[in-house]
Amino acid sequence: MKIGLDIMGGDYAPKAIVLGAIAAHQSLNAGEHLVLIGDTEQIKPILAEEGFNPDHFEYVHTDEVIGMGEHPTKAIVQKPNSSIAVGFNLLKEGKIDSFASAGNSGAMLVGAVFSVKTIPGIIRPCLCTILPKIKGGTGLLLDVGANADCKPDILLQFGVLGSLYAENLLQINDPKVALINIGEEDEKGNMLSMATFPLMKETNLFNFVGNVEGRDLFNDKADVIVCDGFTGNIMLKLAESFYVLTIKKGLKDEFFDRFNYEQYGGSPVLGVNAPVVIGHGISSPLAVKNMVLQSREMITTGLVEKIRIAFK
């Protein structure tokens, strides 16, 4: 197994990424290898500082970086030797089994769709994130930013993708899938939710349990909560602020500690032909480590192939 990691992506790259790679290495099994993609001249001094044997990693040198503020599509085309572009080329050629980066999220989405491409039958890939549950365990929210505007059939597919992820990576048997709405009643909502509800109610593709409201994100009414990327991204950013607020107020609480993004790694891109994970721009070494382990789980569970079979 070869897990590709962009060491140039992120606000604290390359040091935070390399330190995360070192931490992840300790948790990998025999036969599981990290491939670091980026400027190797910047990697070596960090490894030397840490007293880490460089032979534990494989390296692919690149001399270009896609910045956080660059236009995703233009950057991928104009910077073919960037760490993101090279990473996706390696993924497309099967030289790595997954690719993760805390760099430009738009470039990561564009790269995924243009290189390994969307799985046939899937209208739009999406991003998902983990939801901590008040009684323990975790759930899933999707889409959280890949698709600001959606149609009902797209949200229906998100339900399938979320259900497969929850079953295979979160180990939830027959996950309960719900649609986010402004009320629990069947007829509630805007035009999108009212058109999506009957599609989900009639499907046998997943275990649909109806509408849920914003206050239900962290309880057990649903394991998978589906929404458009505009709504999901707003909810994600709000949820991320909970942990920061508790720190600023000097509060210590086990539940709110679980809102720390570092524990979950990154957001998987669901619906493309290979495991791709997008990390937070401010990813710390712990977040990078968990992003690598998340990539490994997507490979070992065969999630992409299971999605491919579901959409045949």
Backbone hydrogen bonds, N-H to C=O, Kabsch-Sander energy under -0.5 kcal/mol:
donor,donor_aa,acceptor,acceptor_aa,energy
3,I,1,M,-0.5
3,I,33,H,-3.1
4,G,2,K,-0.7
4,G,98,S,-2.3
5,L,35,V,-2.6
6,D,100,A,-2.6
7,I,5,L,-0.7
7,I,37,I,-2.3
8,M,37,I,-0.6
11,D,281,G,-3.7
13,A,10,G,-1.3
16,A,12,Y,-2.4
18,V,14,P,-2.7
19,L,15,K,-2.7
20,G,16,A,-1.9
21,A,17,I,-2.2
22,I,18,V,-2.3
23,A,19,L,-2.1
24,A,20,G,-2.5
25,H,21,A,-2.2
26,Q,22,I,-1.0
27,S,24,A,-1.7
28,L,24,A,-0.7
28,L,25,H,-0.9
32,E,29,N,-2.1
33,H,1,M,-2.9
33,H,31,G,-0.6
35,V,3,I,-2.7
36,L,34,L,-0.6
36,L,58,E,-3.0
37,I,5,L,-2.8
38,G,36,L,-0.6
38,G,60,V,-2.3
40,T,38,G,-0.9
42,Q,39,D,-1.5
43,I,39,D,-0.9
44,K,40,T,-2.0
46,I,42,Q,-0.6
46,I,43,I,-0.6
47,L,43,I,-2.0
48,A,44,K,-2.4
49,E,45,P,-2.3
50,E,46,I,-1.6
51,G,47,L,-0.5
51,G,48,A,-1.0
52,F,47,L,-2.6
56,H,53,N,-1.8
57,F,54,P,-1.4
58,E,34,L,-2.3
60,V,36,L,-2.5
62,T,38,G,-1.2
63,D,81,N,-0.7
64,E,81,N,-1.2
67,G,65,V,-0.7
70,E,67,G,-1.1
75,A,71,H,-2.8
76,I,72,P,-2.1
77,V,73,T,-1.7
78,Q,74,K,-3.3
79,K,75,A,-2.0
82,S,79,K,-1.8
83,S,64,E,-1.3
86,V,82,S,-2.8
87,G,83,S,-2.0
88,F,84,I,-2.2
89,N,85,A,-1.8
90,L,86,V,-2.4
91,L,87,G,-2.0
92,K,88,F,-2.6
93,E,89,N,-1.9
94,G,91,L,-1.0
95,K,90,L,-2.3
96,I,90,L,-0.9
97,D,2,K,-3.3
98,S,2,K,-0.9
99,F,275,P,-1.9
100,A,4,G,-1.7
101,S,277,V,-1.8
104,N,66,I,-0.5
108,M,104,N,-1.9
109,L,105,S,-2.2
110,V,106,G,-2.7
111,G,107,A,-2.9
112,A,108,M,-2.2
113,V,109,L,-2.2
114,F,110,V,-2.6
115,S,111,G,-2.1
117,K,112,A,-1.7
119,I,271,G,-2.8
122,I,119,I,-2.2
126,C,270,L,-2.2
128,C,268,P,-1.2
129,T,141,L,-2.1
131,L,139,G,-2.3
133,K,137,G,-2.3
134,I,218,F,-3.2
136,G,133,K,-1.9
139,G,131,L,-3.0
140,L,223,D,-2.4
141,L,129,T,-2.4
142,L,225,I,-2.2
143,D,127,L,-0.7
144,V,127,L,-1.1
154,I,151,K,-0.8
155,L,151,K,-1.9
156,L,152,P,-2.1
157,Q,153,D,-1.6
158,F,154,I,-2.0
159,G,155,L,-1.7
160,V,156,L,-1.3
161,L,157,Q,-2.6
162,G,158,F,-3.0
163,S,159,G,-2.0
164,L,160,V,-2.2
165,Y,161,L,-2.2
166,A,162,G,-2.7
167,E,163,S,-2.1
168,N,164,L,-2.3
169,L,165,Y,-3.0
170,L,165,Y,-1.1
172,I,166,A,-2.0
173,N,171,Q,-0.6
177,V,175,P,-0.6
177,V,207,N,-3.1
178,A,224,V,-2.9
179,L,210,G,-1.8
180,I,226,V,-2.4
181,N,212,V,-2.5
188,K,185,E,-1.6
194,M,190,N,-2.5
195,A,191,M,-1.7
196,T,192,L,-1.9
197,F,193,S,-2.4
199,L,195,A,-0.6
200,M,196,T,-2.1
201,K,197,F,-2.6
202,E,198,P,-1.8
203,T,199,L,-0.8
207,N,175,P,-0.7
208,F,206,F,-1.3
209,V,177,V,-2.9
211,N,184,E,-0.7
212,V,179,L,-2.3
216,D,213,E,-2.2
217,L,214,G,-1.3
219,N,216,D,-1.0
223,D,176,K,-2.3
224,V,176,K,-2.7
225,I,140,L,-2.9
226,V,178,A,-2.7
226,V,224,V,-0.5
227,C,142,L,-2.1
229,G,147,N,-2.6
230,F,147,N,-0.6
230,F,148,A,-0.7
232,G,228,D,-2.6
233,N,229,G,-2.0
234,I,230,F,-1.6
235,M,231,T,-2.3
236,L,232,G,-2.5
237,K,233,N,-2.5
238,L,234,I,-2.1
239,A,235,M,-2.6
240,E,236,L,-2.5
241,S,237,K,-1.2
242,F,238,L,-0.7
242,F,239,A,-1.0
243,Y,239,A,-0.7
244,V,240,E,-1.0
245,L,241,S,-2.7
246,T,242,F,-2.1
247,I,243,Y,-1.9
248,K,244,V,-2.4
249,K,245,L,-2.1
250,G,247,I,-1.1
251,L,246,T,-3.1
253,D,251,L,-0.5
257,D,253,D,-2.0
258,R,254,E,-0.8
258,R,255,F,-1.0
259,F,256,F,-1.6
260,N,257,D,-1.5
261,Y,259,F,-0.6
263,Q,260,N,-1.9
264,Y,261,Y,-1.6
265,G,261,Y,-0.8
266,G,264,Y,-1.3
267,S,278,I,-3.2
269,V,276,V,-2.8
270,L,126,C,-2.8
270,L,268,P,-0.8
272,V,269,V,-0.6
273,N,117,K,-2.2
277,V,99,F,-2.0
278,I,267,S,-2.4
279,G,101,S,-3.4
279,G,277,V,-0.6
280,H,265,G,-0.6
283,S,280,H,-1.9
288,V,284,S,-2.4
289,K,285,P,-2.6
290,N,286,L,-2.2
291,M,287,A,-1.8
292,V,288,V,-2.2
293,L,289,K,-2.2
294,Q,290,N,-2.1
295,S,291,M,-2.0
296,R,292,V,-2.2
297,E,293,L,-2.1
298,M,294,Q,-1.9
299,I,295,S,-1.7
300,T,296,R,-3.0
301,T,297,E,-2.1
302,G,299,I,-1.2
303,L,298,M,-1.3
306,K,302,G,-2.0
307,I,303,L,-2.4
308,R,304,V,-2.5
309,I,305,E,-2.3
310,A,306,K,-1.9
311,F,307,I,-1.4
312,K,309,I,-1.3
